[in-house]
């Protein structure tokens, strides 16, 4: 026979406080039911909140995608609009060089020519950034000896850096060939960007030095660009590859695109670029690219361009 708890409590003559205990039981049961109702209500609220939050995030993601697309289109249009007047200016500069010029005039034309080249490079960076964001950047891949490429870039830059009082050297194993399947022009652009960046931070009066090193691991080719400049504060290192980011308080930087383009171009090759720096002791950038066997040149180039 089933026995109710109320019967045990209420009919027990030896339990003087039976009514109090029964009241407590009822209170506990009521509290449990109320707690269950609250939990059920909170569950419904949580589900509704999750749905609302998910919808808001999806809407925000859509806005961000629209903003990114608009920015890429804007950068591309601006870059294309700037190219025409720069091409015209370059043509007029070339024509001026044919005439008889005084030394002061030659210097003025040289300065103007350098500034036009700098603007042209900036326009190219804007186009590269917009193409990378739009996923339309095309690489012309081929098997390249990285040691030869590094030495060629340094040879082309050595005279200019020496005029600035900066020593530019290469550190690589003699007679060593290190191959990677890359876009030769793009990786040369990366190296030039990093050399330009180093030149801006090297103190000319204290035997400025930029050293490019190249070596290999089992699977990767490693290129380093090390300088003995002023270094970068540690709090700025995590954002150093962001587009248009500049270290506050330092006037040596330009528009903040060179390192961003460097990061994007290396990433487009499936590689990576990192940086380490210490104030007063210089900065070192590390480029990692997949090492290749030159005998597989045709296969890798075809696969990479698919």
N, C-alpha and C positions, 0 to 999 in steps of 0.2 A: 504494500500500500504506500502510495506517495505521501510524504509528510511535508507540509509547507513550513518554511522558516518561521512564519508568523505564529503558527501553532506551537512550535517548540518554545519560542520566546515568551509568547503571551500566556500560555497555559502552565508554565513551570512555576509551581508554588514556591520553590526555593529561590526564585530569581525576583528579588524585590524591585530591581531596576529594569524589568522586562520591557516596560513601555518606552523607557529612554533608549534602550538598545534598538527596539523596533523603529523608533523615530530616526535613529542614526542610520539604520539600514535603508530606510526610505530616502533619506537625504543623499546617501551615497549613490543610490540608484538614479535619483533625479539629476545629480551632478554628472554622472556618467553619461546619461542620455543627452544632457545639455552640451557636454564636452564633445560628444559624437556629432551633434548638430553643428557645433562651431567648426569642427574639423572638416565636415562635409562642405560647409559654406566656404571655408578657406580654400579647400581644394578647387571648388568651382571658380573662386576668385583667382587662384593661382593659374588655372588653365586659361581663363579669360585674359589675364595679364600676359601670359606667355604668347598667346595668339596676337594680342595687340602689339607687344614688343617685336615679335617676328615681322609683323606687317610694317611697323615703323622702320625696322632695320632694312627690309627689302626696299622700301621707298627711299631711304637714305642712300642705299647702294646704287639705286637708279640715278639719283641726283649726282652722286659722285662720278658715275660713269659718264653722264652728260657733260659734267664740268671738265673731266679729263679729255674727252673727245673735242670739246670746244677749245681747250687750251692747245691741244696738238694741232688742230686746224689753224688756229691763230698763229702759232709759231711758224708753221709751214708757209702760210700766206705772207707773213712779215719777211721771212727769209727770202722768199722768191721775189718780193717787191724790192728788197735791198740789193739783190744781185745785179739788176740792170744798171743802176747808177754807178755801182762799184766797178762794173766792167767798163763803162764809159770812162770813168776816172782813170782806170788803169791804162786805157788806150791813150788818153791825152798825156799821161806821164811818160809813156814810151815815146811819144812823138816829141816831147820837150827834150828828151835826152839826145836827139839827133842834132840839135842846134849847138852853136858855140856858147858855152856857159862859163860864167865866172865861178870861182871856188865857192863863194857864198851861195850862189844859185844852185850849184850841184848839191850842196848840203841840204838846202831847203827841199829840193826835189826828192832827195834820198829819204828825208824824214817823212814827207807826204807819202812816198811809195811804201814805206814800212807801215804807216798807219792804215793805208788802204789794204795791205796784206793782212794786217791784224783784224780789220773789219770783215774781210773776206773769210778768214778763219772762223770768226765768231758766227757769221751767217751759216757756214758749213756745220758748226756745232749745233745751231738751232735746228737745222734740217735733220741732222742725225738724231737729235733728241726726239723730234716729232715722229720720225720714221720708226724709231725704237718703241715709242709709246703706242704707235699704231700697228706695230708688228709688221712693218713693211720694209725693214732694213734688210738688204740683200748683200750677202758676202760672196766674194769671188774666191773660193777656196782653192788652194794649191799646196803641194808639199814644199816647205820652205826650211832651209837651214837657218836656225835662229841665231847661231853664232855669227854667220855672215850678215844677217839682217841687222843685228845690234851693232856690229862694227861699221856697217855702211851708214847707219843713222848717226853714230858718234862722229864719223869722219866728216859728214856734212855739217855737223854742228860745232865741231871743235874750234874752227877759226873764229866764229862769232862769240863763243863763250870765252875764248882766250882774250878777246878784246875787252871783255867785261872783268877780266882778272880772275876767271874761274877755270880751274883745271878739270878737264873732262877725260875720263879714262875708262877702259874696259878691262874687266878681270874675267878671263875665261881660260880653260885648258887649251893649250896649243894643239893644233891639228885635230881637235875634237869636233865632230859633227853632231848637232842636236836638231832633229827634225820634228816639225809639227804641221798639221794640216790647217792652214790659216789663210785669211785674206791679208796678203803681204802689206798692202797699202794701209789697211786699218790698224794692224799691229804697229806699223811704223808711226802712225798717227798717235797711238797710245804712248809709245816711247817718247815722241816729241812733246806731247802734253806733259808728261811727267818730268822731262828735262826742263821745260819752260817753268813748271811749278817750282822745281828745285832752284832754278836760277833766281827766282824772285825772293827766296828765303835764305840764300847763301850770303853771308856778309863778305863783300868784296875785299875789304881791307884786312881780312885775317886768313889769307890763303884759302879762298873758297875752293871746294873740291866736290865734284859729283862723280860717283863711281857706279858703273853698270856692271853687274856680275851675272853670269849664266852658268847653270849646272843642271844636273838631272837626278831624279830619283828613279825608282823602278818603273813608275807609271807616268810621271809628270816632268815637264820641262819648267824650270824655275828661273825667272829673270828678276833681278833686284835693282833698284835705283836708289842709291844712298847718297845723302848730302851731309855736310857738316854745318848746316845753317842754324837758324835760331830755334827750330823745332816748333811743335804745335802743342798748345795746352791740352791736357788729357781730356777735359770736359768737351772738347770740340771733335775729338776723333770719331765718336759714333755717328756723327752727321756729316762727315767730311765729304762723302760721295753723293750727298743730296744735291739736286739741281738748284742753282742760284744761292747755295749756302756759302757764307763767308765768315771767317773768323773775326769777331768784333774787335775793334781797337787796332787792327792791323791793316795798313793801307797798301800792302804789297799785292793783295789779291785783285782780281778783275771782276768779272760778272758771275763767277762761280759755276761755270759750265765745264771747264776742262776736265776736272776730276770726275764729274758726273758722266761725261761722255766716255772717259776712260773705263769707268766701271761698267757701263752699258755695253761697250764694244767687247770687252773681255768676257762678259757674261754671255754675249751673243755667240762667242766661240765655245761655250761650254766650260770656260775657265773661271778663275776667281782672282780678285785683287784685294790685298789687305795692306794695312799701314801700321807702322809702329813709330813712335816719336817720343823724344824727351827734350824738354825745354833746355836750351843751351847746348845740346849735344846733337842736334840734327834729326832728320827724318829718313825712313826707309820704306819704300813701297815694294811689295812682293807680288809678282804676277805668276800665276800657275796655269799652264796649258797642258793639254794631253799630249804626251810624247808619242811619236809615230815612228814606224819602221818605213824608211823611204821606199822599200820594195812594194808597199801596199798603197802607194800614192794614188794611183788611178781609182782603186776601189773606194778608198776613204773619201776622195774628192767627189765621186759620183754620189755616194750615199749622203754626204753632207749637203749637197746642193739639191737633193730631191725635195 
